[in-house]
Amino acid sequence: MSKFHQKEVDRRRTFGIISHPDAGKTTLTEKLLLFGGAIQMAGAVKARKAARHATSDWMAMEQERGISVTSSVMKFNYRNFEVNLLDTPGHQDFSEDTYRVLTAVDSALMVIDSAKGVETQTRKLMEVCRMRNTPIITFINKLDREGLSPLDLLSDIEETLQVECAPLSWPIGMGKRFKGTYNLYRKQLTLFTPGQETRPEDAVVINDLADPRVDELLGSQADELREDIELLEGAANPFDLEHYLKGNQTPVFFGSAINNFGVQEMLDAFVELAPAPLSRETTSREVSPYEEAFSGFVFKINRGMKLRHHRIGKDVSVSNATIFMAQDRTNVEEAYAGDIIGVHNHGTIKIGDTFTIKEPLKFTGIPSFAPEHFRRVRLKNPLKTKQLEKGLIQLAEEGAVQLFRPLINTDYILGAVGVLQFDVIMSRLKAEYGVDAIYEGIDYATARWIGCGDKKKLEEFERKNQGNLAMDAEGNLSYLASSEWRLGHTAEQWPDIAFHKTREHN
């Protein structure tokens, strides 16, 4: 392998942002792109987001391009690092896509609102990162407003998410008293000037807290800061790179994204500490990012090259592969491990498929997640049953929704992790399959995939729980429960049965 190839892989950083929708993710994304020179003005991300929310627009766009625009990729260059930021859709767009994005990254950035601490969506996304021990850097945002004390925030993260915190910056006051941060990573004091466009060039850098200038600049808060730092040096966990890379410790930065404050310190640490693309497991061997040959997690791609699509056993030609540069799509001549490229899908590509030059590989770790919302589908025109089935099976293959068929009746039950998916599915059934359908509530709250090595036990379980069992679109047995309590109770009664929260794509 040439030195050039190695260097290209080593300078890549592919990450996703995990946060609750209102913690300031959009603003932070915008500022990261601003520092990377990918956008020239603030507000560009918000304007684009507003345009993207016209549901019919993006559906028509998806069909036309044959690629999903629901999970955007933003690529920017910072300090000679190629940074790929995968957007994890929030709030209503929250879907299995959001979870799946996190299986494609090498690290994550967690954004927390300083007034709210850890919120539900963050907790769910963190569970996905946990499965893969993804390294996480934390940015505690909105310090320009009143919030929880820094120590309370750290203990909330540690207790709620079971990850050790290592503060790399420390705030001086908050809200109206917010004066700036002390960077423990660089041993520097950076002062805060309110106002939308504070740039890092305006920062006052002080390398020694004993410096009398600290008292001049901070007044009575100077001694508070000295005490905090002394306390931290004795009590806080020192940053340990190995712990961070294993996903056991998260370095924490404080700031205010809307004021551009603290973002660059965090970004500097991110490119220095976060891992380059990592090796990936397949069912037969581990694939190194430095391998010359193309495989599912792209090493290098040339336009028009022939690839083997292993699940269907056919060769496909990849022409017009696209790469996403801060939302502008350009045709790509080459890409390296860690890059995200879009290829046209003519209805033959499924979630979890692997592409290589020749070797039959199957990448693992691209799971389906147990749905949390369920709806029964009702056809307005009973003569369209065949089209409905075809549509739902194809949409399930795409990963847009999960489809369950109960063992005791002929219902079609949809499962999703975000409720917006149900409207999207009805809309797509009509537009793409000519099927007029509606959905209605159904008394299920959670699902698990069933596994059992003992055939007799499994048969007994099926017999006694028939009313709650269904097959998913891939023919896997699933247990649908009316509540978390009911699920726990059933699992207790059947200790030989495994209830799986995730399932690998076949």
Residue pairs with C-beta under 8 A, 6 or more apart in sequence:
1 290
1 291
1 292
5 290
5 292
5 299
5 300
5 336
6 290
8 82
8 336
9 276
9 277
9 289
9 290
9 299
9 336
9 337
9 338
10 276
11 80
11 81
11 82
11 276
12 81
12 82
12 83
12 84
12 276
12 277
12 336
12 337
12 338
12 339
13 81
13 82
13 83
13 84
13 106
13 107
13 270
13 271
13 274
13 275
13 276
13 338
14 83
14 84
14 86
14 104
14 105
14 106
14 107
14 277
14 338
14 339
14 340
15 83
15 84
15 85
15 86
15 105
15 106
15 107
15 108
15 109
15 270
15 274
16 85
16 86
16 87
16 88
16 101
16 102
16 104
16 105
16 108
16 109
17 25
17 28
17 29
17 85
17 87
17 88
17 108
17 109
17 110
17 111
18 88
18 102
18 108
18 109
18 110
18 111
18 122
18 125
18 126
18 129
18 136
19 25
19 90
19 110
19 111
19 112
19 121
19 122
19 125
20 90
20 113
20 116
20 119
20 120
20 121
20 122
21 90
21 91
21 121
22 113
23 111
23 112
23 113
23 116
23 119
23 122
23 141
23 142
24 111
24 113
24 141
24 142
24 257
24 258
25 90
25 111
26 45
26 46
26 49
27 45
27 257
27 258
28 109
28 111
28 139
28 141
28 257
28 263
29 45
29 74
29 85
29 87
30 39
30 42
30 43
30 44
30 45
30 46
31 42
31 257
31 260
31 263
32 76
32 83
32 85
32 263
32 267
33 39
33 44
33 45
33 74
33 76
33 85
33 326
34 40
34 42
34 260
35 78
35 263
35 264
35 267
36 76
36 77
36 78
36 83
36 326
37 76
37 77
37 78
38 74
38 75
38 76
38 77
38 325
38 326
39 45
39 326
42 196
42 197
48 327
51 57
52 58
52 69
55 423
55 424
55 427
56 427
58 69
58 70
59 424
59 427
59 428
59 431
61 69
62 68
62 69
62 70
63 431
63 432
65 342
65 344
66 344
66 345
66 346
67 322
67 342
67 343
67 344
67 345
68 97
70 89
70 93
70 95
70 97
71 86
71 87
71 88
71 89
71 97
71 98
71 100
71 101
72 86
72 87
72 324
72 327
73 84
73 85
73 86
73 87
73 324
73 340
74 84
74 85
74 87
74 324
74 326
74 327
75 82
75 83
75 84
75 85
75 323
75 324
75 325
75 326
75 339
75 340
76 83
76 85
76 325
76 326
77 83
78 267
78 271
79 268
79 271
81 271
82 338
82 339
83 271
84 338
84 339
84 340
86 101
86 104
86 105
86 340
87 101
88 98
88 101
88 102
88 125
89 95
89 97
89 98
90 98
90 121
92 418
92 419
92 420
93 418
93 420
94 121
94 417
94 418
94 420
95 400
95 416
95 417
95 418
95 420
95 421
96 368
96 369
96 371
96 399
96 402
96 416
96 417
96 418
96 421
97 399
98 125
98 417
98 418
99 124
99 125
99 128
99 369
99 417
100 351
100 366
100 399
102 108
102 125
102 128
102 129
102 132
102 134
103 128
103 132
103 365
103 366
103 367
104 340
105 134
106 134
106 135
106 274
106 275
106 276
106 277
106 278
106 338
107 134
107 135
107 136
107 137
107 270
107 274
107 275
108 125
108 129
108 134
108 135
108 136
108 137
109 136
109 137
109 138
109 139
109 266
109 270
110 122
110 126
110 136
110 137
110 138
110 139
110 250
111 138
111 139
111 141
111 257
112 118
112 122
112 138
112 139
112 140
112 141
112 153
112 157
113 119
113 141
113 142
113 147
114 140
114 141
114 142
114 143
114 145
114 147
114 148
114 153
114 174
114 254
115 142
115 145
115 146
115 147
115 148
116 147
117 148
117 152
117 153
117 156
117 157
117 160
118 156
118 157
118 160
118 161
122 161
123 160
123 161
126 136
126 161
126 163
128 369
129 136
129 247
130 247
131 367
131 502
132 247
132 365
133 246
133 247
133 248
134 247
135 244
135 245
135 246
135 247
135 273
135 274
135 275
136 163
136 247
136 250
137 244
137 250
137 251
137 253
137 266
137 269
137 270
137 273
137 274
138 157
138 165
138 250
138 251
138 252
138 253
139 252
139 253
139 254
139 255
139 257
139 262
139 263
139 266
140 150
140 153
140 252
140 253
140 254
140 255
141 255
141 256
141 257
142 256
142 257
142 258
143 171
143 174
143 178
143 181
143 254
143 255
143 256
143 261
143 262
144 174
144 175
144 178
144 192
144 194
144 256
144 258
144 259
144 261
145 174
145 175
146 174
146 175
147 153
147 174
147 175
148 156
150 167
150 170
150 171
150 228
150 254
154 165
154 167
154 236
154 252
157 163
157 165
157 250
157 252
158 164
158 165
163 247
163 248
163 249
163 250
164 237
164 243
164 248
164 249
164 250
165 236
165 237
165 249
165 250
165 252
166 236
166 237
166 238
166 239
166 240
166 243
166 244
166 249
166 250
166 251
166 252
167 184
167 232
167 236
167 251
167 252
167 254
168 183
168 184
168 185
168 239
168 251
168 252
168 253
168 265
168 269
169 181
169 182
169 183
169 184
169 185
169 252
169 253
169 254
169 255
169 262
169 265
169 266
170 181
170 182
170 184
170 225
170 228
170 229
170 232
170 254
171 178
171 180
171 181
171 254
172 178
172 179
172 180
172 181
172 182
172 218
172 221
172 224
172 225
173 179
173 221
173 224
177 221
178 192
178 256
179 191
179 192
179 217
179 218
179 221
180 189
180 190
180 191
180 192
180 261
181 189
181 190
181 192
181 253
181 254
181 255
181 261
181 262
181 265
182 188
182 189
182 190
182 209
182 225
182 229
183 189
183 190
183 265
184 229
184 232
185 239
185 251
185 265
185 269
186 265
187 207
188 205
188 206
188 207
189 204
189 205
189 206
189 209
189 214
190 200
190 203
190 204
190 205
190 261
190 262
190 265
191 203
191 204
191 217
192 198
192 256
192 259
192 261
193 202
194 259
195 259
196 258
196 259
196 260
197 260
198 259
198 260
198 261
199 260
200 260
200 264
204 217
206 213
206 214
206 217
209 225
209 226
209 229
214 222
214 225
214 226
215 222
218 225
237 249
239 249
239 251
240 249
241 273
243 249
244 250
244 251
244 273
245 275
251 269
251 273
253 262
253 265
253 266
253 269
254 262
255 261
255 262
255 263
255 265
255 266
256 262
257 263
276 289
276 338
277 289
277 297
277 336
277 337
277 338
278 289
279 286
279 287
279 288
279 289
280 286
280 287
280 289
280 296
280 297
280 363
280 365
281 287
281 363
281 364
281 365
282 354
282 361
282 362
282 363
282 364
283 361
283 362
283 364
284 360
284 361
284 362
285 361
287 295
287 297
287 361
287 363
289 297
289 299
289 337
289 338
290 299
290 337
291 299
292 299
292 300
293 299
293 356
293 357
293 358
293 359
294 300
294 301
294 305
294 307
294 355
294 356
294 357
295 354
295 355
295 356
295 357
295 359
295 361
295 363
296 353
296 354
296 355
296 356
296 361
296 363
297 337
297 338
297 363
298 335
298 336
298 337
298 339
298 341
299 336
299 337
300 334
300 335
300 336
301 318
301 321
301 332
301 334
301 335
301 341
302 333
302 334
303 318
303 319
303 320
303 321
303 331
303 332
303 333
304 317
304 318
304 319
305 317
305 318
305 357
306 315
306 316
306 317
306 318
306 357
307 315
307 316
307 317
307 318
307 355
307 356
307 357
308 314
308 315
308 355
308 356
308 357
308 358
308 360
309 315
309 316
309 348
309 349
309 353
309 355
310 353
310 354
310 355
310 356
310 360
310 361
310 362
311 350
311 353
311 354
312 348
314 348
316 348
316 355
318 343
320 331
320 344
321 331
321 332
321 335
321 341
321 342
321 343
322 329
322 330
322 331
322 332
322 341
322 342
323 329
323 330
323 331
323 332
323 335
323 339
323 340
323 341
323 342
324 340
324 342
329 342
332 339
332 341
335 341
343 349
347 394
350 397
350 398
350 399
350 505
351 366
351 368
351 397
351 398
351 399
351 505
352 363
352 366
352 504
352 505
352 506
354 361
354 362
354 363
364 504
365 504
366 504
366 505
367 502
367 503
367 504
367 505
368 399
368 402
368 502
368 503
368 504
368 505
369 417
369 501
369 502
370 415
370 446
370 447
370 448
370 449
370 501
370 502
371 402
371 415
371 416
371 417
371 446
371 447
372 416
372 417
372 445
372 446
373 415
373 416
373 417
373 418
373 419
373 421
373 422
374 413
374 414
374 415
374 442
374 444
374 445
374 447
374 480
375 413
375 414
375 422
375 439
375 440
375 441
375 442
376 411
376 412
376 413
376 414
376 439
376 440
376 441
376 442
377 388
377 392
377 411
377 412
377 413
377 414
377 437
377 438
377 439
378 437
378 438
378 439
378 440
379 385
379 388
379 435
379 436
379 437
380 436
380 437
380 438
381 435
381 436
384 434
384 435
384 436
387 433
387 434
387 435
388 412
388 429
388 433
388 435
388 437
389 412
390 433
391 428
391 429
391 432
391 433
391 435
392 401
392 403
392 412
392 414
392 425
392 429
392 473
393 403
393 473
395 401
395 403
395 425
395 428
395 429
396 402
396 403
396 472
396 473
397 473
400 421
400 424
400 425
400 428
401 414
401 415
401 416
401 421
401 422
401 425
402 414
402 415
402 416
402 447
402 472
402 473
403 412
403 413
403 414
403 415
403 472
403 473
404 413
404 414
404 415
404 447
404 470
404 471
404 472
404 478
404 480
405 411
405 412
405 413
405 470
405 471
406 413
406 469
406 470
406 480
407 462
407 466
407 469
407 470
407 471
408 466
408 467
413 442
413 444
413 470
413 480
414 421
414 422
414 425
414 439
415 444
415 447
416 422
422 439
425 439
426 437
426 438
426 439
429 435
429 436
429 437
430 436
430 437
443 482
444 480
444 481
444 482
445 481
445 482
445 483
445 484
446 480
446 481
446 483
446 484
446 487
447 478
447 479
447 480
447 481
448 478
448 479
448 481
448 487
448 499
448 500
448 501
449 472
449 476
449 477
449 478
449 479
449 499
449 500
449 502
449 503
450 458
450 461
450 469
450 476
450 477
450 478
450 479
450 497
450 498
450 499
450 500
451 497
451 498
451 500
452 458
452 461
452 496
452 497
452 498
454 496
457 494
457 496
457 497
458 497
461 494
461 497
462 469
462 477
465 479
465 490
468 479
468 480
468 481
468 490
469 477
469 478
469 479
469 480
470 477
470 478
470 480
471 477
471 478
472 478
472 503
474 505
474 506
476 503
479 487
479 490
479 499
481 487
481 490
487 499
490 499
491 497
491 499
